[in-house]
Amino acid sequence: MTPLAIRACTATSAVGPGRTALANALREGRSGLRRNDFGRDRLECWIGRVDGLESVELPPALSPWDSRNHRLAWLALGQDGMREAIEEAIARHGADRIAVVVGTSTSSIGSTEEAYARLDEGRFPDDLARLQVHTPHALGEFVQRAAGLRGPCITVATACSSSAKVFAQAARLISAGLADAALVGGVDTLCGSVLFGFNSLQLVASEPCRPFDADRTGLSLGEAGGFALLERARDGDTGLQLRGYGESSDAHHMSSPHPEGLGALMAMRDALARAGVDAADIGYLNLHGTATPANDSIEAAAVATLFPDTLHASSTKGWTGHTLGAAGIVESLIALIALEHGELPGTLNSQTPDPACGPQIRFAPQRADIRYAMNNSFGFGGNNCSLVFGRA
């Protein structure tokens, strides 16, 4: 594929707002996880909660969209010069030629939960009777208005691969000539449906998650938001680029990956082929690495099939928790940080390697000058996406 330049990127998660907070937390081994203090009925678990969302205020023109999800989107858009980069892109291309492609798994369903909990004679209370926050496409509409853009607008909802697949969708829109640039990203926030839904699947650990540890017991849920601005790379461009993407569907089970990792392998191979690089060229792989017993071992087996033992691969969910529809953008940012600074994160909280996982799975951080990095994001229903990033 033709490389796409990444003109700006940012992520806000439990470790703090913006890219510097994320890079510092990775470097310092500082987790954003804490004991669950969200909601009235509290599960015994650990969560990655973003501080201060309750006090974030949207500007008056955007107030009809007020929800926890859109407050986080607004907060994330305000970091790392993202708004300035969008304005510069509008000056280059025009607002009609810039697409918005964002991912989420639950959108603003937390507000919908509250509306049903406060039903007034069968009707939503007046302060929550706002259609803007009760639709799956709410995030896309909000981000488009908040950014002042008027191009194609898409909300991707493929569970945990949502905000990785936005890079692929944006690349296709630009390649097809339907847009000259794209604001991509993802936002997902904590809510009852997420916490109790994953708990009902027996996937939530009572302790901080330990990806790929032999004694792992499940995942820690988190919330996050992030964005990246993409456009065609110009001759002589230097800096970070999207070099390839691969997507696949297991078509195996509603919530379990294919036991032999066939979908994961297909996505990773497709991303490498589209980037025109070999598996040995990848210096860092951010794994999906949820810390659930089945998913980690299947992903590790797929990685061992494709990559040499020298690969440095890790899961970073011990820092942020599993941020679901935002995992793709947050962990893509971590791969980009590894490319920028040569600091390859380890796997926080994990101490005892699972002998079923190969030597590519690293618990300790490492410094290395790398040219290519990959991010894996795998969602329910076997929606898989792998991305290859590079430095020009």
Phi, psi and chi 1 to 4 in degrees:
 res  aa     phi    psi   chi1   chi2   chi3   chi4
   1 MET       -  157.7   63.6  171.2  -84.9      -
   2 THR   -71.8  126.0  -58.2      -      -      -
   3 PRO   -58.9  146.1  -22.9   33.3      -      -
   4 LEU  -111.7  127.8  -68.0  177.5      -      -
   5 ALA   -74.3  140.7      -      -      -      -
   6 ILE  -100.4  100.3  -59.7  172.2      -      -
   7 ARG   -77.7  -26.5  -60.2  -62.0 -176.2 -157.9
   8 ALA  -159.7  152.3      -      -      -      -
   9 CYS  -157.7  151.4   55.2      -      -      -
  10 THR  -159.1  159.1 -172.3      -      -      -
  11 ALA  -152.2  140.0      -      -      -      -
  12 THR  -124.0  126.1  -68.7      -      -      -
  13 SER  -143.9 -166.7   68.6      -      -      -
  14 ALA   -64.4  -17.7      -      -      -      -
  15 VAL   -87.8   -2.5  -61.8      -      -      -
  16 GLY   132.4  170.0      -      -      -      -
  17 PRO   -83.9  131.2   28.3  -30.7      -      -
  18 GLY    92.5  168.7      -      -      -      -
  19 ARG   -68.9  -36.7 -158.2  167.0   60.6 -138.1
  20 THR   -64.9  -42.1  -60.6      -      -      -
  21 ALA   -60.2  -40.5      -      -      -      -
  22 LEU   -66.5  -46.4 -178.7   57.2      -      -
  23 ALA   -62.2  -42.4      -      -      -      -
  24 ASN   -64.4  -42.1  -72.2  -16.6      -      -
  25 ALA   -62.9  -41.0      -      -      -      -
  26 LEU   -62.5  -44.5  -68.2  167.6      -      -
  27 ARG   -65.3  -39.8 -173.8 -178.9  -56.3  118.3
  28 GLU   -87.6   -6.0  -63.1  162.4    2.1      -
  29 GLY    64.9   34.1      -      -      -      -
  30 ARG   -99.1  113.7  174.3  173.6   51.5   83.0
  31 SER   -82.0  148.8  174.6      -      -      -
  32 GLY   -94.5    2.9      -      -      -      -
  33 LEU   -76.9  145.3  -62.6 -178.3      -      -
  34 ARG  -148.6  166.5   60.7 -173.8  178.3 -166.7
  35 ARG   -60.4  142.7  -72.3 -167.9 -179.3  -81.6
  36 ASN   -56.9  117.3 -177.8   17.0      -      -
  37 ASP  -127.1   29.7   58.9   -3.7      -      -
  38 PHE  -109.2  131.6 -177.8   83.7      -      -
  39 GLY    83.1  171.4      -      -      -      -
  40 ARG   -79.9  -42.6  -71.9  176.8  -62.4 -177.8
  41 ASP  -100.0  109.6  -58.2  -45.3      -      -
  42 ARG  -106.4  124.7  -65.0  177.1 -179.2  171.2
  43 LEU   -73.5  152.8  -66.7  172.1      -      -
  44 GLU   -82.5   92.2 -177.8   59.9   34.8      -
  45 CYS  -161.0 -179.0   63.4      -      -      -
  46 TRP  -114.5  145.3  -70.3   63.2      -      -
  47 ILE  -134.1  159.6   59.6  171.3      -      -
  48 GLY  -106.0   93.3      -      -      -      -
  49 ARG  -102.6  136.1 -178.7  173.9 -179.2  172.8
  50 VAL   -83.9  122.5  176.2      -      -      -
  51 ASP   -70.9  144.5  -74.6  -36.8      -      -
  52 GLY    87.3   -0.9      -      -      -      -
  53 LEU   -62.3  -31.1  -76.8 -175.1      -      -
  54 GLU   -63.7  -24.8  -67.5   75.5   12.6      -
  55 SER  -103.3   -0.3   59.8      -      -      -
  56 VAL   -69.5  131.8  171.1      -      -      -
  57 GLU  -114.2  130.3  -67.8 -172.9    8.9      -
  58 LEU   -79.5  151.5  -58.0 -179.3      -      -
  59 PRO   -62.1  154.9   12.1  -19.3      -      -
  60 PRO   -51.7  -38.9  -28.0   35.2      -      -
  61 ALA   -65.8  -21.8      -      -      -      -
  62 LEU  -105.2    2.9  -63.6  174.2      -      -
  63 SER   -59.9  -29.9   60.6      -      -      -
  64 PRO   -61.4  -19.8  -25.1   36.2      -      -
  65 TRP   -90.8    6.6  -85.5  -91.5      -      -
  66 ASP   -57.4  123.1 -174.4   46.7      -      -
  67 SER  -163.9  166.1   71.4      -      -      -
  68 ARG   -59.3  -40.7 -173.5  175.0 -175.8   84.2
  69 ASN   -64.0  -43.9 -140.1   47.5      -      -
  70 HIS   -76.1  -27.4  -63.5  151.6      -      -
  71 ARG   -63.9  -41.3  -69.0  178.5 -170.6 -179.3
  72 LEU   -67.3  -38.9 -179.7   47.8      -      -
  73 ALA   -60.3  -44.5      -      -      -      -
  74 TRP   -63.2  -43.9 -178.9 -106.7      -      -
  75 LEU   -61.0  -44.7  179.4   64.2      -      -
  76 ALA   -67.6  -37.7      -      -      -      -
  77 LEU   -63.8  -21.9  -83.9  171.8      -      -
  78 GLY   -86.5    4.9      -      -      -      -
  79 GLN  -104.2  154.5  -50.3  -59.0  -40.9      -
  80 ASP    57.6   30.6  -64.6  -44.5      -      -
  81 GLY    69.9   22.0      -      -      -      -
  82 MET   -64.0  -43.6 -176.5   57.1   64.0      -
  83 ARG   -64.2  -39.2  -70.0 -157.8  179.2   95.1
  84 GLU   -65.0  -39.8  -67.6   79.0    3.9      -
  85 ALA   -64.6  -37.2      -      -      -      -
  86 ILE   -65.9  -42.4  -66.4  168.7      -      -
  87 GLU   -61.7  -40.5  -71.2  -59.2  -41.2      -
  88 GLU   -65.7  -37.6  -68.4  170.0    4.0      -
  89 ALA   -67.1  -38.3      -      -      -      -
  90 ILE   -62.0  -40.3  -68.8  173.4      -      -
  91 ALA   -64.3  -32.5      -      -      -      -
  92 ARG   -78.6  -42.2  -75.4 -166.3  -62.6  -84.2
  93 HIS  -115.9  -23.6  -54.9  -64.1      -      -
  94 GLY    93.3  143.2      -      -      -      -
  95 ALA   -63.0  -27.3      -      -      -      -
  96 ASP   -72.0  -15.7  -66.6  -23.9      -      -
  97 ARG  -106.0   11.8  -66.2  -68.9  -60.2  169.2
  98 ILE  -116.2  119.2  -56.2  174.9      -      -
  99 ALA   -83.8  155.5      -      -      -      -
 100 VAL  -117.1  120.2  170.3      -      -      -
 101 VAL  -131.3  109.6 -169.4      -      -      -
 102 VAL  -128.9  154.4  -69.4      -      -      -
 103 GLY  -119.0  148.1      -      -      -      -
 104 THR  -160.0  157.4 -173.3      -      -      -
 105 SER  -105.4  -33.6   67.7      -      -      -
 106 THR  -123.0   -1.3   56.7      -      -      -
 107 SER    50.7 -130.5 -166.6      -      -      -
 108 SER  -102.3   37.3  -63.8      -      -      -
 109 ILE   -64.7  -20.2 -160.4  170.4      -      -
 110 GLY   -60.0  -37.9      -      -      -      -
 111 SER   -69.2  -35.3  -64.9      -      -      -
 112 THR   -66.9  -39.6  -49.0      -      -      -
 113 GLU   -58.4  -45.4  -68.1  169.9   -0.3      -
 114 GLU   -64.3  -38.6 -178.0 -177.1   -9.6      -
 115 ALA   -62.2  -41.5      -      -      -      -
 116 TYR   -70.4  -35.4  -86.1  103.3      -      -
 117 ALA   -66.6  -24.1      -      -      -      -
 118 ARG  -112.5   28.8  -68.0  169.5   46.1 -155.5
 119 LEU   -52.3  134.3  -79.0  176.4      -      -
 120 ASP  -114.4  101.1 -178.5    7.7      -      -
 121 GLU    53.0   44.3  -62.9 -176.6   -9.0      -
 122 GLY    82.4    2.1      -      -      -      -
 123 ARG  -117.5  150.6  -58.2  170.8   64.1   89.6
 124 PHE   -62.2  143.6  -77.7    1.6      -      -
 125 PRO   -61.9  153.8   22.3  -32.4      -      -
 126 ASP   -54.6  -40.5  -70.5  -16.5      -      -
 127 ASP   -72.1  -12.5   61.1  -44.0      -      -
 128 LEU  -116.9    5.2  -71.7  168.8      -      -
 129 ALA   -82.4   62.1      -      -      -      -
 130 ARG  -127.4  111.2  -65.0  176.8  -81.4  117.8
 131 LEU   -60.6  -26.4  -66.5  178.2      -      -
 132 GLN   -57.1  -28.2  -68.1   94.5  -28.9      -
 133 VAL  -103.7    0.0  -60.9      -      -      -
 134 HIS  -111.6   26.0  -59.5  -59.1      -      -
 135 THR  -123.9  151.3   71.6      -      -      -
 136 PRO   -62.4  -25.4  -22.7   33.2      -      -
 137 HIS   -90.7    8.1 -172.8   45.1      -      -
 138 ALA   -57.0  -41.3      -      -      -      -
 139 LEU   -63.4  -45.3  177.9   63.6      -      -
 140 GLY   -60.8  -45.5      -      -      -      -
 141 GLU   -62.3  -41.8  -73.4 -170.3  -30.4      -
 142 PHE   -64.3  -48.2  172.5   77.9      -      -
 143 VAL   -63.9  -39.7  171.1      -      -      -
 144 GLN   -61.1  -44.5 -171.4 -179.1   43.6      -
 145 ARG   -68.4  -42.7  -74.5  178.8  179.0 -103.3
 146 ALA   -64.6  -30.7      -      -      -      -
 147 ALA   -92.0   -9.5      -      -      -      -
 148 GLY    71.2   34.2      -      -      -      -
 149 LEU  -106.3  155.6  -60.0  173.4      -      -
 150 ARG  -136.3   15.5  -63.1 -168.3  -61.8  -89.2
 151 GLY   -83.4 -167.1      -      -      -      -
 152 PRO   -54.8  143.8  -22.5   32.5      -      -
 153 CYS  -133.9  121.7 -179.1      -      -      -
 154 ILE  -132.9  136.7  -58.8  167.7      -      -
 155 THR  -111.2  121.7  -58.5      -      -      -
 156 VAL   -97.2  129.9  177.9      -      -      -
 157 ALA  -132.0   79.0      -      -      -      -
 158 THR  -118.4   45.7   54.8      -      -      -
 159 ALA    56.2 -130.5      -      -      -      -
 160 CYS   -76.1   -6.2  -48.7      -      -      -
 161 SER   -98.0    2.5   61.5      -      -      -
 162 SER   -53.5  -54.9  -60.5      -      -      -
 163 SER   -89.3   10.1   60.9      -      -      -
 164 ALA   -92.0  -41.1      -      -      -      -
 165 LYS   -65.3  -20.0  -69.8  170.8   72.9   70.8
 166 VAL   -62.6  -32.2  -61.4      -      -      -
 167 PHE   -63.7  -41.9  -74.3   88.0      -      -
 168 ALA   -66.8  -43.7      -      -      -      -
 169 GLN   -62.2  -42.4  -71.4 -125.1   19.2      -
 170 ALA   -63.7  -41.2      -      -      -      -
 171 ALA   -60.9  -39.9      -      -      -      -
 172 ARG   -69.4  -39.7  -72.3 -168.9  -72.9  -91.6
 173 LEU   -62.0  -42.7  -75.5  170.8      -      -
 174 ILE   -70.3  -41.8  -66.4  172.6      -      -
 175 SER   -62.3  -35.5  176.2      -      -      -
 176 ALA   -80.4   -3.4      -      -      -      -
 177 GLY    80.5   13.3      -      -      -      -
 178 LEU   -85.5  -10.9  -62.6  174.1      -      -
 179 ALA  -157.1  155.6      -      -      -      -
 180 ASP  -100.4  -17.6  -67.7  -38.3      -      -
 181 ALA  -154.7  167.1      -      -      -      -
 182 ALA  -148.2  134.2      -      -      -      -
 183 LEU   -92.7  113.3  175.6   64.0      -      -
 184 VAL  -112.6  160.8  -57.7      -      -      -
 185 GLY   168.2 -165.2      -      -      -      -
 186 GLY  -166.8  149.3      -      -      -      -
 187 VAL  -143.8  132.5 -175.8      -      -      -
 188 ASP  -145.3  137.7 -118.1  -20.7      -      -
 189 THR  -123.3  158.4   39.0      -      -      -
 190 LEU   -65.3  143.0  -67.6  164.8      -      -
 191 CYS  -161.5  170.4   60.7      -      -      -
 192 GLY   -62.1  -39.4      -      -      -      -
 193 SER   -60.2  -38.9  -62.2      -      -      -
 194 VAL   -69.8  -53.1  163.2      -      -      -
 195 LEU   -63.9  -50.2  -71.6  163.9      -      -
 196 PHE   -78.1  -27.9  -70.1   97.6      -      -
 197 GLY   -66.1  -49.6      -      -      -      -
 198 PHE   -67.5  -32.6  -84.3   82.6      -      -
 199 ASN   -66.1  -36.1 -170.5   59.1      -      -
 200 SER   -65.7  -23.7   71.2      -      -      -
 201 LEU   -86.6    3.1  -65.7  171.9      -      -
 202 GLN    60.2   38.9  -59.7  179.9  -38.8      -
 203 LEU  -108.3   -8.5  -63.0  176.4      -      -
 204 VAL   -92.7  128.7  178.5      -      -      -
 205 ALA   -85.1  151.5      -      -      -      -
 206 SER   -85.2   -5.0   60.1      -      -      -
 207 GLU  -125.2  168.3   58.7 -174.9    8.8      -
 208 PRO   -56.6  138.1  -24.6   34.2      -      -
 209 CYS   -61.6  149.3   66.1      -      -      -
 210 ARG  -131.4   78.4  -67.4  179.5  -70.6  165.7
 211 PRO   -57.5  136.1  -24.4   34.4      -      -
 212 PHE    63.6    5.4  -62.3   99.2      -      -
 213 ASP   -73.9  143.8 -168.9  -70.2      -      -
 214 ALA   -60.1  -26.7      -      -      -      -
 215 ASP  -105.3   21.1  -60.8  -42.2      -      -
 216 ARG   -61.8  147.0   62.9 -170.6  180.0  -84.0
 217 THR  -124.8   -4.6   58.7      -      -      -
 218 GLY   149.6 -170.8      -      -      -      -
 219 LEU  -100.9  162.5   52.4   78.5      -      -
 220 SER  -113.2  128.9  -59.9      -      -      -
 221 LEU   -85.8  149.1  -67.9  160.5      -      -
 222 GLY  -144.1  177.5      -      -      -      -
 223 GLU  -131.8  150.8   58.0 -172.2   -3.2      -
 224 ALA  -168.7  165.1      -      -      -      -
 225 GLY  -147.5  148.0      -      -      -      -
 226 GLY  -162.4  162.0      -      -      -      -
 227 PHE  -146.5  157.3  -63.2   95.0      -      -
 228 ALA  -144.6  145.6      -      -      -      -
 229 LEU  -108.7  119.7 -177.2   65.1      -      -
 230 LEU  -112.3  145.4  -49.5  177.6      -      -
 231 GLU  -157.0  168.6   63.7  180.0    6.7      -
 232 ARG   -58.7  135.6  -67.5 -175.5 -174.7   88.3
 233 ALA   -71.5  141.0      -      -      -      -
 234 ARG   -99.1  158.9  -63.8 -172.6  -73.9  -98.5
 235 ASP   -56.1  132.5  -69.8  -17.2      -      -
 236 GLY    84.0   -0.6      -      -      -      -
 237 ASP   -59.1  141.4 -103.6   -9.6      -      -
 238 THR  -123.7  162.2   58.3      -      -      -
 239 GLY   115.3 -163.7      -      -      -      -
 240 LEU   -82.6  142.6  -59.1  169.7      -      -
 241 GLN  -140.9  149.9  -64.9 -179.0  -23.6      -
 242 LEU   -84.6  120.5  173.2   68.0      -      -
 243 ARG  -106.6  -23.3  -58.0  -62.9  -66.1  -90.6
 244 GLY  -167.1  156.5      -      -      -      -
 245 TYR  -142.2  151.4   62.5   84.1      -      -
 246 GLY  -139.7  135.4      -      -      -      -
 247 GLU  -129.5  148.3  -62.1  172.3  -75.2      -
 248 SER  -155.4  167.1   67.1      -      -      -
 249 SER  -129.4  126.0  172.8      -      -      -
 250 ASP   -63.4  -38.2  -75.4    9.3      -      -
 251 ALA    51.4   41.0      -      -      -      -
 252 HIS  -112.4  -47.9  171.4   71.5      -      -
 253 HIS  -159.6  156.2 -172.9  -89.6      -      -
 254 MET   -60.6  -40.8  -74.6  -71.2  -72.7      -
 255 SER  -129.2   -4.6   59.8      -      -      -
 256 SER  -112.1  139.6  -61.9      -      -      -
 257 PRO   -73.4  164.0   28.1  -34.3      -      -
 258 HIS   -58.1  131.7 -170.7  -77.3      -      -
 259 PRO   -60.8  -21.2   17.5  -29.4      -      -
 260 GLU  -102.0    7.7  -62.6  173.2    8.8      -
 261 GLY    65.8   29.9      -      -      -      -
 262 LEU   -64.5  -40.7  -62.8 -177.1      -      -
 263 GLY   -66.5  -41.0      -      -      -      -
 264 ALA   -62.2  -44.6      -      -      -      -
 265 LEU   -60.5  -44.0  -90.3  172.5      -      -
 266 MET   -61.5  -42.5 -170.8  179.7  -63.1      -
 267 ALA   -64.9  -44.6      -      -      -      -
 268 MET   -65.6  -42.7  -69.7 -170.6  -73.0      -
 269 ARG   -64.0  -39.8  -76.7  175.6  170.1  146.8
 270 ASP   -65.3  -40.5 -163.2   26.6      -      -
 271 ALA   -65.1  -42.8      -      -      -      -
 272 LEU   -62.9  -43.8  -67.9  169.6      -      -
 273 ALA   -63.4  -42.9      -      -      -      -
 274 ARG   -67.2  -31.4 -167.2  166.5  -87.5  109.7
 275 ALA   -80.3  -15.9      -      -      -      -
 276 GLY    71.7   32.1      -      -      -      -
 277 VAL  -127.5  160.3  -60.0      -      -      -
 278 ASP   -90.9  161.0  -65.3  -33.4      -      -
 279 ALA   -56.7  -35.3      -      -      -      -
 280 ALA   -68.3  -14.9      -      -      -      -
 281 ASP   -80.7  -15.3  -65.0  -36.8      -      -
 282 ILE   -77.8  122.3  -59.5  -63.1      -      -
 283 GLY   -90.6  -26.6      -      -      -      -
 284 TYR  -145.3  137.8  171.9   62.4      -      -
 285 LEU  -124.6  116.2  169.6   55.8      -      -
 286 ASN   -84.3  112.9 -170.0  -65.0      -      -
 287 LEU   -78.8  156.4  -61.5  152.6      -      -
 288 HIS   -63.6  -46.9 -170.7   54.1      -      -
 289 GLY    41.6   65.5      -      -      -      -
 290 THR   -76.6  -19.4   59.5      -      -      -
 291 ALA    84.4    9.1      -      -      -      -
 292 THR   -84.2  145.1   59.3      -      -      -
 293 PRO   -55.4  -43.6  -29.8   37.6      -      -
 294 ALA   -75.8  -48.5      -      -      -      -
 295 ASN   -61.8  -42.2  -74.2    1.0      -      -
 296 ASP   -64.0  -45.1  -78.2    6.4      -      -
 297 SER   -67.1  -35.9   56.5      -      -      -
 298 ILE   -68.9  -42.5  -69.9  169.0      -      -
 299 GLU   -65.1  -41.9 -175.6  178.1   15.2      -
 300 ALA   -61.5  -39.5      -      -      -      -
 301 ALA   -65.3  -40.1      -      -      -      -
 302 ALA   -64.7  -41.4      -      -      -      -
 303 VAL   -64.0  -42.6  167.9      -      -      -
 304 ALA   -64.8  -30.4      -      -      -      -
 305 THR   -67.9  -34.0  -61.7      -      -      -
 306 LEU  -101.3  -33.9 -172.0   57.5      -      -
 307 PHE  -109.1  153.1  -70.6   93.0      -      -
 308 PRO   -71.7  165.5   25.3  -33.4      -      -
 309 ASP   -63.1  -19.8  -66.3   -2.1      -      -
 310 THR   -76.2  -11.7   52.3      -      -      -
 311 LEU   -62.8  139.3  173.8   70.3      -      -
 312 HIS  -100.0  109.7 -177.2  106.4      -      -
 313 ALA  -124.3  138.7      -      -      -      -
 314 SER  -150.4  161.8   69.4      -      -      -
 315 SER  -106.3  134.8  167.4      -      -      -
 316 THR  -108.9   17.7   50.6      -      -      -
 317 LYS   -72.4  -15.9  -72.4 -175.9  167.4   60.2
 318 GLY   -67.0  -18.5      -      -      -      -
 319 TRP   -87.1  -46.8  -85.7  -86.8      -      -
 320 THR  -108.1  -14.8   62.9      -      -      -
 321 GLY    77.2  173.9      -      -      -      -
 322 HIS   -83.8  108.3 -171.1   -6.0      -      -
 323 THR   -91.9   17.0   59.3      -      -      -
 324 LEU    53.4 -115.5  -54.0  178.3      -      -
 325 GLY   -65.4  -13.6      -      -      -      -
 326 ALA   -97.7   -4.5      -      -      -      -
 327 ALA   -61.2  -38.1      -      -      -      -
 328 GLY   -61.9  -44.8      -      -      -      -
 329 ILE   -74.4  -41.8 -175.5   69.7      -      -
 330 VAL   -62.2  -45.0  171.7      -      -      -
 331 GLU   -78.5  -22.5  -67.3  164.6   25.1      -
 332 SER   -66.4  -39.8  -68.9      -      -      -
 333 LEU   -61.0  -38.9 -100.2  -71.1      -      -
 334 ILE   -65.1  -39.8  -67.6  172.3      -      -
 335 ALA   -63.7  -38.1      -      -      -      -
 336 LEU   -68.7  -36.5  -67.2  170.1      -      -
 337 ILE   -63.4  -39.4  -71.4  169.8      -      -
 338 ALA   -62.3  -39.1      -      -      -      -
 339 LEU   -66.9  -41.5  -84.8  170.6      -      -
 340 GLU   -68.6  -44.5  -83.1 -173.5  -52.7      -
 341 HIS  -109.6   -7.7  -57.2  -66.0      -      -
 342 GLY    68.0   21.1      -      -      -      -
 343 GLU  -106.8  106.7  -63.7  173.8  -12.7      -
 344 LEU   -95.7  114.6  -42.6 -175.2      -      -
 345 PRO   -68.7  155.8   22.4  -29.7      -      -
 346 GLY   -91.6 -151.6      -      -      -      -
 347 THR  -120.8  101.0  -56.5      -      -      -
 348 LEU   -63.5  141.8 -164.2   62.1      -      -
 349 ASN    81.8  -18.2  -58.1  -30.5      -      -
 350 SER   -88.9  136.6  -61.6      -      -      -
 351 GLN  -129.8  -33.9  -62.9 -179.1  -22.3      -
 352 THR  -109.5  104.9  -53.2      -      -      -
 353 PRO   -60.1  137.4  -21.8   33.0      -      -
 354 ASP   -74.7  119.3 -176.9  -17.6      -      -
 355 PRO   -61.7  -14.8   18.9  -30.0      -      -
 356 ALA   -77.7  -12.4      -      -      -      -
 357 CYS  -100.8  145.3  -59.2      -      -      -
 358 GLY   -78.8  177.7      -      -      -      -
 359 PRO   -69.5  -11.2   25.3  -34.1      -      -
 360 GLN   -68.9  -23.7  -60.8   85.3    1.0      -
 361 ILE   -80.9  114.5  -47.8  -59.5      -      -
 362 ARG  -111.4  136.8  -52.2  -66.4  179.1   90.3
 363 PHE   -96.1  -27.2  -73.5 -179.0      -      -
 364 ALA   -97.9  146.3      -      -      -      -
 365 PRO   -71.1  166.8   27.3  -34.1      -      -
 366 GLN  -150.2  150.7  179.6 -176.1  -13.2      -
 367 ARG  -104.6  132.5  -73.8 -165.0   60.7   85.9
 368 ALA  -162.8  141.9      -      -      -      -
 369 ASP   -84.9  110.8 -175.3   25.2      -      -
 370 ILE  -118.2  156.7   61.5  172.5      -      -
 371 ARG  -108.7  -27.1 -173.4  169.1 -180.0 -167.0
 372 TYR  -131.0  143.5  -62.5  100.9      -      -
 373 ALA  -136.2  151.3      -      -      -      -
 374 MET  -122.9  149.1  176.2 -179.6  -85.9      -
 375 ASN  -126.3  131.8  176.9   39.1      -      -
 376 ASN  -104.8  133.5  -80.5  -12.7      -      -
 377 SER  -137.6  121.9  -67.2      -      -      -
 378 PHE  -122.9  129.2  -56.2  145.4      -      -
 379 GLY  -112.3  168.6      -      -      -      -
 380 PHE   -53.5  152.2  -81.8  167.5      -      -
 381 GLY    76.7    6.9      -      -      -      -
 382 GLY    75.7   27.6      -      -      -      -
 383 ASN   -82.6  106.5  -82.7  -69.3      -      -
 384 ASN  -112.1  144.8  -51.8  -62.7      -      -
 385 CYS  -146.8  132.1 -175.2      -      -      -
 386 SER  -123.1  139.9  -64.3      -      -      -
 387 LEU  -123.7  141.2  -57.9  169.9      -      -
 388 VAL  -114.0  125.3  173.5      -      -      -
 389 PHE  -113.5  153.6  -61.0  100.4      -      -
 390 GLY  -147.0  168.8      -      -      -      -
 391 ARG  -107.1  128.7  -77.4 -170.9  -67.6  117.5
 392 ALA   -85.6      -      -      -      -      -
